[in-house]
């Protein structure tokens, strides 16, 4: 028997059986996210004033109902 077979603690301990993953930038998914944001902005910018007007009308209507005017 050789003397190299003595019990020694492990030098590196991994919590997985697969090799570690070296991350990288995920540019494809970033592009998809940017396109989704651009699409939402293209839709919401023209609708913004209409939504703001409807919200303000709802606030005024609620305030008038609380005062029992309508």
Secondary structure, DSSP 4 states (H G I P E B T S, - for coil): --GGGS----S---SSSSPPP-----HHHHHHHHHHHHHHHHHHHHHHHHHHHHHHHHHHHHHHHHTT--
